[in-house]
């Protein structure tokens, strides 16, 4: 069924001609003689678009527009007038009208305008839908006391502009916390930019952060805006900041203090309004004592500190995480959603998860792709999770002793090797793209590729 268009005009000839041409284009139409009738029709069945005349009896177009936007803020409205002025057009646009068409009407222009408005509406709806899926995929899943406390801390700090330092082991979900801070802040409609300080070579990270001018260095064939400039008005997430060089730390400190920087090779000072959220799995106090991290930068970043608990300390959240990832990856792969039997879930809860949520996520992704059938049983779990009683009883700090058994260690390594090969194939053997897709630092992925003897294809 085509979109529904409400034509509001006190002239019958215009209502008739517009309704006829729009119906010929495949749209459904409704007609109203004035603003009062238009509001009544909209209340009964909300149209996709309103073509609204300005000069009408009882309730004119401008007042009708005001009431429509108050009742239905997302409703698309195009104004029409034979006595229009630039002032009237500007005023109606400020009140929320999409466009302004002058009379006598050009039917071709009406058709083009209607098509453009409905196309923009579809794009907005698709964007909202995709944004909802992104938020769902980055949702912090679980109801454990530790996660509840973390959510409460995020709710307190998000509305402010304070810098935040997020700490926690690898794979605990520090990026999710950073995104939650952004999405619950007044900056939510502005950019969220992220950069992994450990994944970018020392000689390139300044260009990534601050941009560069043409000719600033070999290969700089054009001017490039950096992450800070692109994040203006939004949030800048500096992941693994403990791996940032002292030279770059000094420049980041200046941005925090003065909100100013220069592009690499440039002389013009740029001002930005960016909130900094940083994360690290290192103990920065120790890095400061070792001379690897600036103390003044630490205090600037550590206005608010949030610690993300490891998965082994919130194992009650594992069933919910399993269900969440099964749904997410089944949707991504275009497959019917798989389920995991309770016994398999129990085995997953008993494992200590040294790789935390990231490890769990990667295992579920592989199971969605590789496990036969719609139900995942214990036998389909990796051997180091579904093994004998000793292998299953990994709680209480027994993980290290169990993993020393060669069979379990080899099973885990084989599982990881096959998973890495599969992801490399999906991304045409591009290490950077693969590392990003499995949320692993590029250097760590390269090290694993080398240790497993994986032959990189060209």
C-alpha positions in Angstrom: 0.0 0.0 0.0 1.3 3.5 -0.9 1.8 6.3 1.5 -1.2 8.3 2.7 -1.1 12.0 1.9 -3.5 14.5 3.5 -4.3 17.5 1.3 -5.6 20.5 3.2 -6.9 23.4 1.1 -10.1 25.5 1.1 -10.2 25.5 -2.7 -12.1 22.4 -4.0 -10.3 22.5 -7.4 -6.9 22.3 -5.8 -8.0 19.5 -3.5 -9.4 17.5 -6.5 -6.4 18.1 -8.8 -3.8 17.2 -6.2 -5.7 14.1 -5.0 -6.0 12.9 -8.6 -2.4 13.4 -9.5 -1.2 11.8 -6.3 -3.5 8.8 -6.7 -2.1 8.4 -10.2 1.3 8.1 -8.6 0.2 5.3 -6.3 -0.5 7.3 -3.1 -3.6 7.1 -1.0 -5.2 10.5 -0.3 -7.4 12.3 2.2 -8.8 15.8 1.8 -9.7 18.5 4.3 -11.2 22.0 3.7 -9.4 23.7 6.6 -7.2 23.1 9.6 -10.0 22.0 11.9 -11.0 19.1 9.6 -7.3 18.3 9.0 -6.7 17.8 12.8 -9.8 15.6 13.0 -8.7 13.4 10.1 -5.1 13.2 11.5 -6.5 12.0 14.8 -8.5 9.2 13.2 -5.7 8.1 10.8 -2.3 9.7 10.9 -1.0 10.4 7.3 2.5 10.0 6.1 2.6 13.5 4.7 0.4 16.7 4.8 0.2 19.2 2.0 -1.1 22.3 3.9 -2.4 25.6 2.5 -1.6 28.7 4.6 -4.6 30.9 3.9 -7.8 29.1 5.1 -10.9 29.9 7.2 -11.5 28.9 10.8 -7.9 27.7 11.4 -5.2 28.9 9.0 -2.2 26.8 7.9 0.4 28.3 10.3 -1.8 27.6 13.4 -2.6 24.1 12.0 1.1 23.4 11.4 1.8 24.4 15.0 -0.9 22.1 16.4 0.1 19.2 14.1 3.8 19.4 15.2 2.8 19.6 18.9 0.7 16.5 18.5 2.9 14.6 16.0 6.4 15.9 16.1 7.7 13.5 13.4 4.9 14.2 10.9 6.1 15.6 7.6 4.4 18.8 6.4 4.8 20.8 3.2 3.3 24.3 3.1 1.4 25.7 0.1 0.5 29.4 -0.5 -0.4 31.8 -3.3 0.6 34.8 -1.2 3.9 33.5 0.1 6.8 35.6 1.1 10.3 34.6 2.1 9.5 35.6 5.6 6.5 33.2 5.7 8.6 30.4 4.2 11.3 30.8 6.7 8.9 31.0 9.6 7.1 27.8 8.5 10.4 26.0 8.1 11.4 27.0 11.6 8.1 25.7 12.9 8.9 22.3 11.5 7.7 22.3 7.9 9.8 20.3 5.5 9.3 22.5 2.4 7.3 25.5 1.1 5.6 25.4 -2.4 4.2 28.5 -4.1 1.0 28.7 -6.0 0.0 28.3 -8.7 1.2 24.8 -8.1 3.5 23.0 -10.5 2.2 19.5 -10.4 5.7 18.2 -11.4 7.2 20.0 -8.5 4.6 18.7 -6.1 5.3 15.1 -7.2 9.1 15.6 -6.8 8.7 17.2 -3.4 6.4 14.5 -2.2 8.8 11.8 -3.4 11.7 13.5 -1.7 9.9 14.0 1.6 8.8 10.4 1.8 12.3 9.2 0.8 13.7 11.2 3.7 11.1 9.8 6.0 12.1 6.2 5.0 15.7 7.0 5.5 15.1 8.5 8.9 13.0 5.4 9.9 15.8 3.1 8.7 18.4 5.1 10.5 16.4 4.9 13.7 15.9 1.2 13.3 19.7 0.6 12.6 20.6 2.8 15.6 18.3 0.7 17.7 20.0 -2.5 16.6 23.4 -0.9 17.3 22.3 0.1 20.8 20.9 -3.4 21.3 24.2 -5.0 20.2 26.1 -2.7 22.6 23.7 -3.3 25.5 25.2 -4.1 28.9 23.4 -7.4 29.6 22.8 -8.8 33.1 21.2 -8.2 36.4 24.0 -9.1 38.9 24.6 -6.7 41.8 28.0 -5.7 40.4 26.5 -4.8 37.0 23.6 -3.0 38.7 26.1 -0.9 40.7 28.0 -0.1 37.5 24.8 1.0 35.7 24.0 3.3 38.7 27.5 4.9 38.5 27.1 5.4 34.7 23.7 7.1 35.3 25.3 9.5 37.8 28.3 10.4 35.7 26.8 10.4 32.2 24.9 13.8 32.4 28.1 15.6 33.3 31.1 16.7 31.2 33.6 15.1 33.5 36.4 13.0 32.1 36.1 9.3 32.9 38.7 6.6 33.3 37.4 3.0 32.9 39.5 0.2 34.2 39.2 -3.6 33.9 40.6 -6.8 32.4 40.7 -7.4 28.7 37.3 -8.3 27.3 35.2 -7.1 30.2 33.3 -4.6 28.1 35.0 -1.2 28.8 33.9 0.1 25.4 30.3 -0.7 26.2 30.6 1.4 29.4 32.1 4.2 27.3 29.2 4.0 24.8 26.6 3.9 27.7 28.1 7.1 29.1 27.8 8.8 25.7 24.3 7.6 24.9 23.0 8.7 28.3 24.6 12.1 28.1 23.5 15.4 26.5 26.0 14.7 23.7 24.2 11.5 22.5 23.2 13.1 19.2 26.8 14.1 18.4 29.6 11.8 17.3 31.1 9.0 19.4 34.7 8.5 18.1 37.0 5.8 19.3 40.6 4.9 18.8 42.6 2.0 20.1 45.9 3.5 21.3 47.6 0.0 21.3 46.6 -0.9 17.7 48.0 2.1 15.9 51.8 2.5 15.3 53.5 5.3 17.2 54.3 7.2 14.0 50.6 7.3 13.0 48.7 7.8 16.1 49.1 11.6 16.2 47.7 11.9 12.7 44.8 9.7 13.7 44.0 11.8 16.8 44.8 15.3 15.5 44.7 15.0 11.7 47.4 16.3 9.4 48.0 18.9 6.7 48.9 18.0 3.1 52.6 17.3 2.8 53.1 17.0 6.6 54.9 13.7 6.0 55.5 11.2 3.3 52.2 9.9 2.0 50.2 12.9 3.3 48.8 13.7 -0.1 45.7 15.5 1.3 44.5 17.3 4.4 42.9 14.9 6.9 40.8 15.7 9.9 41.6 13.8 13.1 39.4 12.0 15.5 39.3 14.9 17.9 38.1 17.3 15.2 35.5 14.8 14.0 34.3 14.3 17.6 33.6 18.0 18.2 30.5 18.3 20.4 30.6 14.6 21.2 32.7 12.0 23.0 36.2 10.8 22.4 37.0 7.3 23.6 40.7 6.5 24.1 40.9 2.8 24.5 44.1 1.2 26.0 45.4 4.7 26.8 48.1 3.1 29.0 49.9 2.1 25.7 50.0 5.7 24.4 53.5 7.3 24.0 54.6 10.1 26.4 54.8 12.5 23.4 51.2 11.9 22.4 50.1 12.0 26.1 51.4 15.5 26.2 49.2 16.6 23.3 46.2 14.8 24.7 46.8 16.6 28.0 46.7 20.0 26.2 43.4 19.1 24.6 42.0 18.3 28.0 43.3 21.5 29.6 42.8 24.0 26.8 40.5 22.3 24.3 43.0 23.3 21.6 45.3 21.5 19.2 47.0 21.8 15.8 47.0 19.2 13.0 50.3 17.5 12.3 52.3 19.8 10.1 49.9 22.7 10.7 50.1 26.0 12.4 46.4 26.9 12.8 45.1 26.3 16.3 41.7 24.5 16.3 39.3 24.5 19.2 37.1 21.6 20.1 34.4 20.7 22.6 35.0 17.0 23.3 34.4 14.9 26.3 37.2 12.4 27.0 36.5 8.8 28.2 39.6 6.6 28.5 40.1 3.0 29.3 43.0 0.7 30.2 43.7 -2.8 31.5 46.9 -1.6 33.0 47.5 -0.3 36.6 48.4 3.3 35.7 49.8 4.0 39.2 52.5 1.4 38.4 53.0 2.9 34.9 53.5 6.3 36.4 56.2 5.0 38.8 57.9 3.2 35.9 57.9 6.5 33.9 55.6 5.3 31.2 52.6 7.5 32.0 52.3 11.1 32.8 51.0 11.8 36.3 49.3 15.1 35.3 47.4 13.3 32.5 46.3 10.6 34.9 44.7 13.1 37.2 43.0 14.9 34.3 41.5 11.6 33.1 40.7 10.2 36.5 38.1 12.7 37.5 35.7 9.8 37.7 36.9 6.2 37.8 34.7 3.2 36.9 35.8 -0.4 37.3 34.3 -3.1 35.1 34.1 -6.4 36.9 35.4 -9.6 35.3 32.8 -12.1 34.1 33.9 -14.7 36.8 32.7 -12.2 39.4 29.2 -12.0 37.8 28.6 -15.5 36.6 24.9 -15.1 37.3 24.8 -12.9 34.1 26.1 -15.7 31.8 22.7 -17.2 30.9 21.4 -13.8 29.9 24.6 -13.0 27.9 24.3 -16.4 26.1 20.7 -15.6 25.1 21.7 -12.1 24.0 24.6 -13.3 21.8 22.6 -16.2 20.3 19.9 -13.7 19.2 22.4 -11.1 17.9 24.5 -13.6 15.8 21.5 -15.5 14.6 20.1 -12.2 13.3 23.5 -11.2 11.7 23.9 -14.5 10.0 20.3 -14.5 8.8 19.5 -17.8 10.6 16.8 -19.0 12.8 17.7 -18.3 16.4 19.4 -21.1 18.2 18.9 -22.2 21.7 21.3 -23.7 24.3 20.2 -26.5 26.5 20.2 -25.9 30.3 23.0 -28.4 30.9 25.2 -26.6 28.4 24.4 -23.3 30.0 25.4 -24.8 33.4 28.8 -25.8 31.9 29.3 -22.3 30.6 28.6 -20.9 34.1 31.2 -23.2 35.7 34.0 -21.9 33.4 36.1 -19.0 34.7 36.3 -17.1 31.4 39.8 -15.6 31.4 38.9 -13.7 28.2 35.7 -12.4 29.9 32.7 -11.4 27.9 34.7 -11.1 24.7 35.7 -14.8 24.9 32.1 -15.8 25.6 30.9 -13.7 22.7 33.4 -15.3 20.3 32.4 -18.8 21.4 28.7 -18.1 20.8 29.4 -16.6 17.4 31.3 -19.7 16.4 28.5 -22.0 17.8 25.9 -20.1 15.8 27.9 -20.6 12.6 29.2 -24.1 13.2 26.8 -26.0 15.5 24.4 -28.3 13.6 20.7 -27.9 14.3 18.8 -25.3 16.3 19.7 -26.6 19.8 23.2 -26.4 21.2 24.1 -29.3 23.4 27.0 -30.0 25.8 28.8 -32.1 23.1 29.0 -29.0 20.8 30.8 -26.9 23.4 34.6 -26.6 23.2 36.3 -29.5 25.0 37.8 -27.3 27.6 34.3 -26.2 28.7 32.5 -29.5 28.1 35.2 -31.9 29.3 35.3 -34.2 32.3 34.3 -33.2 35.8 37.7 -31.7 36.5 37.5 -29.7 33.4 34.0 -28.5 34.1 34.7 -27.5 37.7 36.7 -24.4 36.8 35.3 -22.2 39.6 37.1 -21.3 42.7 40.5 -20.4 41.1 41.1 -23.9 39.6 41.3 -22.7 36.0 45.1 -22.5 35.9 45.6 -26.0 37.2 43.1 -27.5 34.8 44.5 -25.7 31.7 47.9 -27.2 32.4 46.5 -30.4 31.1 47.8 -30.7 27.6 44.6 -32.1 26.1 42.5 -29.2 27.4 45.0 -26.6 26.4 45.4 -28.1 22.9 41.6 -28.3 22.5 41.3 -24.6 23.4 44.1 -23.6 21.1 42.7 -25.6 18.2 39.3 -24.0 18.7 40.8 -20.5 18.8 43.0 -21.2 15.7 40.0 -22.4 13.7 38.0 -19.3 14.7 40.8 -16.9 13.8 41.2 -18.6 10.4 37.4 -18.3 9.8 37.4 -14.6 10.6 40.4 -13.9 8.5 38.7 -15.5 5.5 35.6 -13.4 6.1 37.7 -10.3 6.0 39.9 -11.3 3.0 42.9 -11.9 5.4 43.0 -8.3 6.5 44.5 -8.4 10.0 43.2 -4.9 11.0 39.6 -5.6 10.0 39.7 -9.1 11.6 41.1 -7.7 14.8 38.3 -5.1 14.9 35.6 -7.7 14.2 36.7 -10.0 17.1 37.5 -7.0 19.4 41.2 -8.0 19.8 44.2 -5.7 19.6 45.9 -5.9 16.2 49.3 -6.7 17.9 47.7 -9.5 19.9 46.0 -11.0 16.9 49.3 -10.9 14.9 51.0 -12.6 17.8 48.4 -15.4 17.8 48.6 -15.8 14.0 52.3 -16.3 14.3 52.2 -18.7 17.3 49.5 -20.8 15.6 51.5 -20.9 12.3 48.7 -19.5 10.3 49.7 -18.9 6.7 48.4 -15.4 5.7 47.0 -15.4 2.2 47.5 -12.4 0.0 
